[in-house]
Amino acid sequence: MSVYELIKINWKAYCLMSAIAYIEEMTKPKHKVEYKTRYGKNYKCNSFRSLRLKMKDKEFIDYLFNITKEWGKKKGIRFIGPSYKKPRLENYDKQYSFLFSPLWLNLIIAECGKLPNNYSYSTALKRIEYMKHYDIVPIDKDKNLFNLLFKDKKLAAGAFILSFDLECRGVQFGRISLCMSEPFKDFLEFMLNVAKHYRWTNNKNLSPVSVEYSRKIGIKASNQYQFGISIKGLKEIYELAGPLIIKNKDQCVNFHVQRSKNYVNLGGKGRFKLTRDKILNQFKNKSNLTTTQLQFVAGVGGDVVLDHLNKLYKDGKINKKRQGKRYIWNLI
Protein backbone atom coordinates (compact mmCIF):
# COMPACT_ATOMS: atom_id res chain seq x y z
CA MET A 1 0.00 0.00 0.00
CA SER A 2 1.26 3.48 -0.88
CA VAL A 3 2.16 5.64 2.10
CA TYR A 4 -0.30 8.22 0.79
CA GLU A 5 -3.11 5.67 0.93
CA LEU A 6 -2.00 4.55 4.40
CA ILE A 7 -2.21 7.99 5.99
CA LYS A 8 -5.82 8.33 4.86
CA ILE A 9 -6.82 5.50 7.21
CA ASN A 10 -4.09 5.31 9.87
CA TRP A 11 -3.89 8.18 12.37
CA LYS A 12 -0.42 7.29 13.68
CA ALA A 13 0.97 7.10 10.15
CA TYR A 14 -0.65 10.45 9.34
CA CYS A 15 0.94 12.03 12.43
CA LEU A 16 4.39 10.62 11.63
CA MET A 17 4.33 11.83 8.04
CA SER A 18 2.90 15.20 9.10
CA ALA A 19 5.73 15.58 11.61
CA ILE A 20 8.26 14.92 8.84
CA ALA A 21 6.51 17.48 6.61
CA TYR A 22 6.61 19.94 9.53
CA ILE A 23 10.36 19.40 9.97
CA GLU A 24 11.28 19.46 6.28
CA GLU A 25 8.96 21.96 4.66
CA MET A 26 6.78 24.07 6.96
CA THR A 27 7.40 27.54 8.34
CA LYS A 28 8.18 27.09 12.03
CA PRO A 29 6.07 29.05 14.57
CA LYS A 30 9.05 31.01 15.93
CA HIS A 31 8.46 33.04 19.08
CA LYS A 32 9.13 36.75 19.45
CA VAL A 33 8.23 39.41 22.02
CA GLU A 34 6.45 42.55 20.83
CA TYR A 35 5.88 45.75 22.76
CA LYS A 36 2.62 47.57 22.10
CA THR A 37 0.95 50.69 23.45
CA ARG A 38 -2.79 50.87 24.02
CA TYR A 39 -4.73 53.57 25.84
CA GLY A 40 -1.48 55.07 27.05
CA LYS A 41 -0.22 51.81 28.58
CA ASN A 42 2.67 49.64 27.42
CA TYR A 43 2.15 45.92 26.93
CA LYS A 44 4.55 43.05 26.35
CA CYS A 45 3.03 40.49 23.98
CA ASN A 46 4.16 37.03 22.91
CA SER A 47 3.67 36.47 19.20
CA PHE A 48 4.43 33.58 16.85
CA ARG A 49 4.89 33.11 13.13
CA SER A 50 2.07 31.26 11.42
CA LEU A 51 2.48 27.53 10.86
CA ARG A 52 2.42 27.48 7.06
CA LEU A 53 3.01 25.03 4.25
CA LYS A 54 4.03 26.81 1.07
CA MET A 55 5.30 25.24 -2.15
CA LYS A 56 4.99 25.41 -5.94
CA ASP A 57 3.79 21.81 -6.35
CA LYS A 58 -0.01 22.03 -6.36
CA GLU A 59 -0.45 18.24 -6.43
CA PHE A 60 1.21 17.76 -3.06
CA ILE A 61 -0.27 20.77 -1.31
CA ASP A 62 -3.80 19.89 -2.49
CA TYR A 63 -3.37 16.34 -1.22
CA LEU A 64 -2.14 17.34 2.23
CA PHE A 65 -4.81 20.04 2.51
CA ASN A 66 -7.62 17.59 1.74
CA ILE A 67 -6.36 14.74 3.94
CA THR A 68 -5.74 17.14 6.85
CA LYS A 69 -9.23 18.55 6.46
CA GLU A 70 -10.68 15.01 6.53
CA TRP A 71 -8.75 14.09 9.69
CA GLY A 72 -9.98 17.32 11.26
CA LYS A 73 -13.57 16.28 10.56
CA LYS A 74 -12.96 12.83 12.05
CA LYS A 75 -11.50 14.37 15.21
CA GLY A 76 -14.09 17.14 15.38
CA ILE A 77 -11.31 19.76 15.40
CA ARG A 78 -10.42 22.52 12.97
CA PHE A 79 -6.91 21.70 11.76
CA ILE A 80 -6.72 24.35 9.01
CA GLY A 81 -7.13 28.13 9.24
CA PRO A 82 -10.86 28.97 9.03
CA SER A 83 -10.46 31.32 6.05
CA TYR A 84 -8.94 28.57 3.87
CA LYS A 85 -11.47 26.80 1.65
CA LYS A 86 -8.55 25.62 -0.48
CA PRO A 87 -4.83 26.42 -0.75
CA ARG A 88 -4.16 29.96 -1.92
CA LEU A 89 -2.02 30.97 -4.87
CA GLU A 90 0.37 33.77 -3.90
CA ASN A 91 0.49 36.41 -6.64
CA TYR A 92 4.08 37.50 -6.08
CA ASP A 93 5.81 34.11 -6.35
CA LYS A 94 3.08 31.83 -7.78
CA GLN A 95 3.34 29.33 -4.92
CA TYR A 96 0.46 27.69 -3.06
CA SER A 97 0.00 27.88 0.70
CA PHE A 98 -2.31 27.31 3.64
CA LEU A 99 -2.09 27.65 7.43
CA PHE A 100 -2.38 24.97 10.11
CA SER A 101 -3.96 25.68 13.49
CA PRO A 102 -1.79 25.49 16.65
CA LEU A 103 -4.04 22.67 17.89
CA TRP A 104 -3.08 20.58 14.85
CA LEU A 105 0.55 20.94 15.89
CA ASN A 106 -0.36 20.05 19.47
CA LEU A 107 -2.07 16.81 18.42
CA ILE A 108 0.78 15.84 16.08
CA ILE A 109 3.40 16.33 18.81
CA ALA A 110 1.21 14.61 21.42
CA GLU A 111 0.95 11.54 19.15
CA CYS A 112 4.60 11.50 18.04
CA GLY A 113 6.32 12.62 21.22
CA LYS A 114 9.89 13.84 20.84
CA LEU A 115 10.84 14.75 17.28
CA PRO A 116 14.24 13.79 15.83
CA ASN A 117 14.97 17.49 15.24
CA ASN A 118 15.52 19.65 18.30
CA TYR A 119 14.91 22.95 16.48
CA SER A 120 11.46 21.93 15.19
CA TYR A 121 10.55 20.22 18.47
CA SER A 122 11.51 23.09 20.80
CA THR A 123 9.77 25.61 18.52
CA ALA A 124 6.59 23.51 18.57
CA LEU A 125 6.62 23.11 22.36
CA LYS A 126 6.98 26.87 22.82
CA ARG A 127 4.02 27.55 20.53
CA ILE A 128 1.86 24.95 22.26
CA GLU A 129 2.76 26.37 25.68
CA TYR A 130 1.30 29.75 24.73
CA MET A 131 -1.95 28.51 23.14
CA LYS A 132 -4.83 30.59 24.52
CA HIS A 133 -7.96 29.59 22.64
CA TYR A 134 -7.63 25.80 22.91
CA ASP A 135 -7.34 23.21 25.64
CA ILE A 136 -3.77 21.91 25.49
CA VAL A 137 -3.39 18.16 24.88
CA PRO A 138 -0.69 16.84 27.27
CA ILE A 139 2.63 15.81 25.69
CA ASP A 140 4.66 12.87 26.97
CA LYS A 141 8.26 13.98 26.43
CA ASP A 142 9.49 10.40 26.91
CA LYS A 143 7.36 9.14 24.02
CA ASN A 144 9.02 8.60 20.63
CA LEU A 145 6.80 7.32 17.83
CA PHE A 146 9.68 7.75 15.39
CA ASN A 147 11.26 4.57 16.79
CA LEU A 148 8.61 2.75 14.72
CA LEU A 149 10.67 3.52 11.62
CA PHE A 150 13.29 1.00 12.82
CA LYS A 151 10.63 -1.69 13.28
CA ASP A 152 8.23 -1.12 10.38
CA LYS A 153 10.00 -1.24 7.00
CA LYS A 154 6.97 -0.07 4.99
CA LEU A 155 6.51 2.93 7.28
CA ALA A 156 10.22 3.76 6.98
CA ALA A 157 9.95 3.55 3.20
CA GLY A 158 6.95 5.88 3.40
CA ALA A 159 9.03 8.43 5.29
CA PHE A 160 11.52 8.46 2.42
CA ILE A 161 8.80 8.66 -0.24
CA LEU A 162 7.53 11.78 1.53
CA SER A 163 11.07 13.20 1.57
CA PHE A 164 11.43 12.48 -2.17
CA ASP A 165 8.35 14.65 -2.73
CA LEU A 166 9.45 17.41 -0.35
CA GLU A 167 13.12 17.79 0.38
CA CYS A 168 15.38 15.40 -1.53
CA ARG A 169 17.44 16.60 -4.47
CA GLY A 170 18.66 14.66 -7.49
CA VAL A 171 15.25 13.03 -8.04
CA GLN A 172 15.26 13.87 -11.76
CA PHE A 173 18.59 12.14 -12.37
CA GLY A 174 18.03 9.21 -9.99
CA ARG A 175 20.91 10.23 -7.73
CA ILE A 176 18.81 11.05 -4.73
CA SER A 177 20.18 12.67 -1.60
CA LEU A 178 18.52 14.18 1.45
CA CYS A 179 20.19 17.55 1.97
CA MET A 180 19.43 20.03 4.77
CA SER A 181 21.05 22.90 6.66
CA GLU A 182 22.82 22.95 10.04
CA PRO A 183 19.68 23.35 12.24
CA PHE A 184 18.37 20.04 10.82
CA LYS A 185 21.59 18.03 11.09
CA ASP A 186 20.20 15.83 13.89
CA PHE A 187 17.20 14.95 11.71
CA LEU A 188 19.52 14.05 8.82
CA GLU A 189 21.53 11.79 11.13
CA PHE A 190 18.32 10.09 12.25
CA MET A 191 17.18 9.49 8.66
CA LEU A 192 20.66 8.25 7.74
CA ASN A 193 20.46 5.71 10.58
CA VAL A 194 17.08 4.52 9.27
CA ALA A 195 18.54 4.16 5.76
CA LYS A 196 21.58 2.29 7.12
CA HIS A 197 19.30 0.01 9.16
CA TYR A 198 17.58 -1.20 5.97
CA ARG A 199 20.71 -0.97 3.77
CA TRP A 200 19.19 1.72 1.58
CA THR A 201 22.37 3.81 1.54
CA ASN A 202 26.06 3.22 0.96
CA ASN A 203 27.00 6.21 3.14
CA LYS A 204 28.34 5.71 6.65
CA ASN A 205 28.26 9.40 7.59
CA LEU A 206 26.82 12.70 6.45
CA SER A 207 28.80 14.60 3.83
CA PRO A 208 29.22 18.40 3.88
CA VAL A 209 27.82 20.33 0.91
CA SER A 210 29.66 23.38 -0.40
CA VAL A 211 27.75 26.65 0.05
CA GLU A 212 30.62 28.94 -0.97
CA TYR A 213 28.95 30.08 -4.19
CA SER A 214 25.78 31.08 -2.31
CA ARG A 215 27.85 33.07 0.17
CA LYS A 216 29.81 34.77 -2.59
CA ILE A 217 26.61 36.12 -4.16
CA GLY A 218 25.38 37.44 -0.81
CA ILE A 219 23.13 34.64 0.45
CA LYS A 220 23.54 33.99 4.17
CA ALA A 221 23.73 30.22 3.77
CA SER A 222 24.35 28.02 6.80
CA ASN A 223 26.39 24.84 6.53
CA GLN A 224 24.61 22.01 4.71
CA TYR A 225 24.91 18.23 4.88
CA GLN A 226 23.59 15.29 2.90
CA PHE A 227 23.52 11.53 2.43
CA GLY A 228 22.52 9.54 -0.64
CA ILE A 229 20.12 6.71 -1.37
CA SER A 230 21.53 3.83 -3.43
CA ILE A 231 19.70 2.69 -6.57
CA LYS A 232 19.02 -0.63 -4.82
CA GLY A 233 17.58 1.26 -1.87
CA LEU A 234 15.52 3.49 -4.16
CA LYS A 235 14.02 0.43 -5.84
CA GLU A 236 12.97 -1.16 -2.54
CA ILE A 237 11.63 2.08 -1.07
CA TYR A 238 9.54 2.76 -4.17
CA GLU A 239 8.16 -0.78 -4.32
CA LEU A 240 7.24 -0.71 -0.62
CA ALA A 241 5.59 2.71 -0.38
CA GLY A 242 5.40 4.46 -3.78
CA PRO A 243 4.25 6.17 -5.88
CA LEU A 244 5.05 9.81 -5.16
CA ILE A 245 2.32 12.45 -5.21
CA ILE A 246 4.15 14.91 -7.48
CA LYS A 247 3.74 13.34 -10.92
CA ASN A 248 6.89 14.57 -12.66
CA LYS A 249 9.03 13.44 -9.71
CA ASP A 250 7.24 10.08 -9.64
CA GLN A 251 7.87 9.64 -13.36
CA CYS A 252 11.59 10.21 -12.77
CA VAL A 253 11.85 7.84 -9.80
CA ASN A 254 9.86 5.12 -11.58
CA PHE A 255 12.03 5.54 -14.69
CA HIS A 256 15.26 5.07 -12.74
CA VAL A 257 13.85 2.10 -10.83
CA GLN A 258 12.82 0.38 -14.08
CA ARG A 259 16.13 1.30 -15.72
CA SER A 260 18.02 -0.40 -12.89
CA LYS A 261 16.02 -3.59 -13.52
CA ASN A 262 16.54 -3.58 -17.28
CA TYR A 263 20.18 -2.48 -17.45
CA VAL A 264 22.17 -4.12 -20.25
CA ASN A 265 25.88 -3.46 -20.81
CA LEU A 266 26.19 -2.59 -24.51
CA GLY A 267 29.87 -1.68 -24.30
CA GLY A 268 31.30 1.83 -24.42
CA LYS A 269 31.20 2.69 -28.14
CA GLY A 270 27.96 0.87 -28.91
CA ARG A 271 26.12 2.49 -26.04
CA PHE A 272 27.49 5.95 -26.86
CA LYS A 273 26.37 5.89 -30.51
CA LEU A 274 22.95 4.38 -29.74
CA THR A 275 22.20 7.01 -27.09
CA ARG A 276 23.42 9.86 -29.30
CA ASP A 277 21.22 8.70 -32.20
CA LYS A 278 18.15 8.47 -29.96
CA ILE A 279 18.69 12.03 -28.76
CA LEU A 280 19.18 13.43 -32.28
CA ASN A 281 16.12 11.58 -33.61
CA GLN A 282 13.99 13.07 -30.84
CA PHE A 283 15.05 16.59 -31.87
CA LYS A 284 13.78 15.85 -35.40
CA ASN A 285 10.28 15.26 -34.00
CA LYS A 286 10.08 17.77 -31.16
CA SER A 287 11.51 21.11 -30.06
CA ASN A 288 12.17 22.85 -26.74
CA LEU A 289 13.33 19.68 -24.98
CA THR A 290 14.76 19.41 -21.46
CA THR A 291 17.44 17.04 -20.18
CA THR A 292 14.82 15.26 -18.06
CA GLN A 293 12.53 14.68 -21.07
CA LEU A 294 15.41 13.35 -23.16
CA GLN A 295 16.50 10.80 -20.55
CA PHE A 296 13.12 9.06 -20.87
CA VAL A 297 13.67 8.71 -24.62
CA ALA A 298 17.34 7.74 -24.47
CA GLY A 299 16.83 5.28 -21.61
CA VAL A 300 19.89 6.53 -19.70
CA GLY A 301 20.49 8.79 -16.73
CA GLY A 302 20.25 12.55 -17.03
CA ASP A 303 23.98 13.01 -16.42
CA VAL A 304 24.74 10.83 -19.48
CA VAL A 305 22.21 12.78 -21.56
CA LEU A 306 23.81 16.04 -20.45
CA ASP A 307 27.23 14.83 -21.59
CA HIS A 308 25.81 14.08 -25.05
CA LEU A 309 24.01 17.43 -25.21
CA ASN A 310 27.15 19.37 -24.31
CA LYS A 311 29.13 17.54 -27.02
CA LEU A 312 26.40 18.17 -29.60
CA TYR A 313 26.35 21.82 -28.53
CA LYS A 314 30.12 22.13 -28.99
CA ASP A 315 29.80 20.47 -32.41
CA GLY A 316 27.29 23.16 -33.42
CA LYS A 317 24.38 20.75 -33.93
CA ILE A 318 22.09 22.10 -31.18
CA ASN A 319 21.65 25.28 -29.18
CA LYS A 320 20.50 25.95 -25.63
CA LYS A 321 18.48 28.64 -23.89
CA ARG A 322 18.32 29.13 -20.14
CA GLN A 323 14.85 28.99 -18.59
CA GLY A 324 14.90 29.40 -14.82
CA LYS A 325 17.23 26.76 -13.38
CA ARG A 326 17.30 24.60 -16.50
CA TYR A 327 18.28 24.68 -20.17
CA ILE A 328 15.95 24.20 -23.14
CA TRP A 329 17.59 22.45 -26.11
CA ASN A 330 16.80 22.69 -29.85
CA LEU A 331 18.31 21.72 -33.19
CA ILE A 332 20.08 24.52 -35.03
N, C-alpha and C positions, 0 to 999 in steps of 0.2 A: 504493500500500500504506500502511495506517495505520502511524504510528510505533510503535504498541503491538504490531503484528504484526512489524514489522522487528526490534525488539529481542529478540524470541524467537529469531531465527536469526542475528543479526549481533552479534558480540561487541563490536566497536568502537562500534556504535550504542548497545548496552546500557551500555557504560562512559560514553559521553558523556551520555546521559540520566540515568544514575545520579549522575554528577558534578553535574548541574544540580539534581537532587533533593536531593543533599547540601548544596549551597549554599543553596537556597531553603527547605528544609523541615526538615532533620534537626538534631537536637541536636549541636552540635560537641563533639569530645572535648577540652575545655579542660584544660590542665595546671595542677596545683597541687601544692605541697610540703606533706606532712604529717609531723608529728613524733610518733613513737610510742615507748612504753617497754615493753620486754620483758625479763624476767629481770634487772631492775635496770639495764638498759642503754638508752640513748637512740638511736633510729634516725631518720634522715631518709629519707622515702619519696617517690617520685614517683607521683602518682596522676592519673587522667584520668576525666572524665565519660564515661558510656557513649554510644556512637554509636547514637542512637535515632531512629526515625521514629514520630511520634505524630500522629494526626489523627482527625477524627470521621467521615470518609468511608470507610466499610468497603469500598466497591467498589475504590477506588484502592489501599488498603493491602493488601487480599487479592491484588490483581493483582501488586503489586511483591514481596510475600512469595513468591508461587508462582514467579514468573519468576526471582527471585534464588536460590531453592532449586534450581531446575532448572539454572541456570548453575553453581551450586556442585557439583552432581552431575557435570556435564560436565567440570569442571576437577578433580574429585576433591578439593575443598577445602570445608570447612564455612564458609559465608558468613554464616550466621545463628546466633545464640546457641543452644547445644545444648538448652536447656530449652524452646525455642519450637517446638511442634508446629503452631501457628497463631498469628496475632496475638491479643494479649490485650485484653480489654475492661477498662479501668480503672473501678473502682466509683465513685470520687469525682467524675469529670468525664465519664464515659461516652464516652471516646475510646479508639481502638484503637492498639496500639503493638507493636513488636518491636525487638530489638537486632541490629545488624550486628557481625560480628567485625572486629577491627583488620586482619586479613589481607585482608578484602574491600576495605577502604579502601586498603590498600597496592596491591592489584592495579588498582583503579580509577585511582589516581594514576599508577601506573607506565604504564598504557595511555594516559592522557590527557596526562600531563606537567603543565605549569604551568596552573593554573586561572585563569580571568579574575576571581577574587576573592581578594585577598591574605589576608584574614582566614581564610577557609575553607582556603586552601592552606597557610598557615603553621601553622595548628592541626593539619592532617592530617600534615604533615611531622614535627612534634614528636611526635605520637602514634606514628607509624611508627618513629621513631628509638628509642623506648623499648620496642618490642615485645620480649618475652622468650621467649615460647613458640612462636614461629614463625621460620622463616628469612625474612629481609627480602628482598623483590624489589627490585633496584636501580631507582632513579628517575632518568631523564634530565631534568635541569632545563631543558634547552634545547628539549625536545620540547613541542609545543603542538597537540594534536589538535583543539582548538576552532577552529583556522583552517579546518577543513573546512566550517564553517558558512557561510563566505564563498564556497565553491566548489560545495557541494551544496545546492541549493535545497530539496529534499524533506527533507533532514536538518535544515536551518534551520527549516523549517515545523514539523517534529516537536518541535524545542526549544520553540517557542512553544505548541504543543498541550499539552505537558507543563506549561508555566507557566500555561496557562489552567486546568488541573486543580488546580495547587498554589497559586500565588501571586497571580495576577492578580485584580484587582477589577473590578466593573462588568460581569461576565459575564452576569448576569441581564438587564440592560438593554441589552446590546450595545454599551456604551461602555467597551471594555476598556482597562485600563492596567496596566502592570507597576509596582508600587509597593513600595519597600523602604527600609530605614533606612540611616543614614550608613555603617555598616561594609560595606555591600554596594553602595555607590555606583559602584565601579569595575566591578562585574558589570552593573549597570544601564546604564552607558555602553557596555559591550561589546554588550549585547543591543540597545541603541538603534542602534548602528552596523550590526548585522546587519539590523535592520528598515529602516534607511535604505538599505542596500545593495540590498535587494529592493523598495524603495518601498512598504513595508507601513505606514509611519507618515508623518504630516504634520509631526511635531515635529523640529526641528533640534537641540534641546537638552533636557536634563532640566528638569522643573519642580519647584519646591519644593512640599511639601504641608504645610498648616498642622497643627500638633500642639498648638496653644495650649489647646484644650479638654481634651485628655488631661492636660496639665500642670496645668491649673487644678483638676482633680479628683484630683490626687495621683499620677498615673502618670508615672514617669520616662521619658518618651518622647524618643528621640533624633531628630534631624532626619530627615525623610523626603523622598524624591524619586520622580518617576514620569515615564513617557512613555506615550502612547496608541497604539493600533493603529487605523488607519482601517478603515471598513467594507469598502473595496475590498481592503485587506490581509487583513482577517479572512476574507473570502470565499476568497481564494487560499490562505491558510494552511490553512483547513479542508478545501478540496478536495484539497490536496496530501498532508495527513498526518492528517486526522481519521478517525474521530470521537474525542471525549474518552472517558475511562473513566468518569467520574462522570456518571451518566445525566441528572440534572436540569440540570447545567451544559451537557451536550451538547445537550439539548433546547433550551436557551436560545440557544446559539450557532447551531445549525442553523436555528432560527426566524428569527434576525436575518439570517442569510445568505440564506435564501429570501425574506425580506421585502425585502431590497435588490434582489433580482432582479425581484420582482413589483410594485415600487412604482408606483402610479398617482396622479397629482395630481388630487384630487377638488375642489380649491378649499377655501378656509377654512371657510365656513359648512356646506357639504355634508359635508365630512369630519368636522367637529365633531359634527353631529347624528347621523350614521351611527355614529360611535364610541360616543357617549353611549347610543344606543339598544341597541347590542350589549351594553354593560356592564349596563344595567338589565335587559335580557331574561335575562342569565345569572343575575342575582340571583333572578329568579322561579323558576329551576329548581334552584339550588344555594345553599348557605349556607357561611359560614366560608371566604370566598375571599381569596386573597392577590393583591397587585399582579402578581406574576409569572404566576399562573394566568390572570388577566384579560387580560394582554397577548396570550396565545395565542388567546383568543376574539375580541378586538377587532382583532387584526391590526396593532397599532401598538406602538411602543416603550413600555417601562414608565414612562418619565417623562411621556409623554402620558396614559397611563392614570391615573397619580397625580394629574395636574392635574384630570381629570374626577372622580376620587373625592373630592378635596378640595372641589370645587364642589358635588357631590351631598351631601357631609357638611354643608357650610355651609347648604345648602337644606333640611336636615332630612330627607332621603330615606333616608340610610344612617347607620349608626354604625360605630365602629371600636374594636377592643380590642387592646392591645399584647400581643404574644407573643414574648418574647425580643427580637430586633433588628427584628422586622417587625410590621406591623399586620394584623389579620384584620378583614375587612369583611362587613357584613350589612345587609339591608334592615331598616328600622324597622317 
